[in-house]
């Protein structure tokens, strides 16, 4: 049994919640939800009469406005169906960020149907911490962490990365005690999920996504399948 597998054993419940979260984020974050059209449509709309840089700035601004609106994140729970053990406000916050990252990916010419690109979108929610996920599947990032790294990963490994990302997205919110709270379906409230915090986090995801996807969109259409 590998060290990574042993590390996951005590938290199988957390991993299960994370897997459900990833599945929902990829589906709804790409297809659209609530006030958002699909990520592709949002990207094309933002590009009308604008440069890529202007389109990205508009996307970030609009998503931050929704994330930061008083009660907006919680109210989005009415439009989505997240894993039952995940608070609606937390799931919706991730959903807004996933939609933003996917929209930015499309602005820069990436194919949102590509498994590598979809995984890259999820990785943008973790920011630079995503390098730790890659290390756990045996990939050491020695150069700038961008989409170029992701597109070189074999598909069989990409699927392992997705599972790790889901685990990290839930685990980064806390301790074992927080996981128990998630399991009971009790919403997390307070500053950690407040509008201002969500807006700041969404802006950070947008900025990271911009640098992550910029300049390699056309290359990503020639992804190597393994």
TARACOR-V462907 format. One record per residue. SS is DSSP state (alpha for helix, beta for strand, coil for the rest). Layout:
SS + SS
This chain:
coil + coil + alpha + alpha + alpha + alpha + alpha + alpha + alpha + coil + coil + alpha + alpha + alpha + alpha + alpha + alpha + alpha + alpha + alpha + alpha + alpha + alpha + alpha + alpha + alpha + alpha + alpha + alpha + alpha + alpha + coil + beta + coil + coil + beta + coil + coil + alpha + alpha + alpha + alpha + alpha + alpha + alpha + alpha + alpha + coil + coil + coil + coil + alpha + alpha + alpha + alpha + alpha + alpha + alpha + alpha + alpha + alpha + alpha + alpha + alpha + alpha + alpha + alpha + alpha + coil + coil + coil + alpha + alpha + alpha + alpha + alpha + alpha + alpha + alpha + coil + coil + coil + coil + coil + coil + coil + coil + alpha + alpha + alpha + alpha + alpha + alpha + alpha + alpha + alpha + alpha + alpha + alpha + alpha + alpha + alpha + alpha + alpha + alpha + alpha + alpha + coil + coil + coil + coil + coil + coil + coil + alpha + alpha + alpha + alpha + alpha + alpha + alpha + alpha + alpha + alpha + coil + coil + alpha + alpha + alpha + alpha + alpha + alpha + alpha + alpha + alpha + alpha + coil + coil + coil + coil + coil + coil + coil + coil + coil + coil + alpha + alpha + alpha + alpha + coil + coil + coil + coil + alpha + alpha + alpha + alpha + alpha + alpha + alpha + alpha + alpha + alpha + alpha + alpha + alpha + alpha + alpha + alpha + alpha + coil + coil + coil + coil + alpha + alpha + alpha + alpha + alpha + alpha + alpha + alpha + coil + coil + coil + coil + coil + coil + coil + alpha + alpha + alpha + coil + alpha + alpha + alpha + alpha + alpha + alpha + alpha + alpha + alpha + alpha + alpha + alpha + alpha + alpha + alpha + alpha + alpha + alpha + alpha + coil + coil + coil + coil + coil + alpha + alpha + alpha + alpha + coil + coil + coil + coil
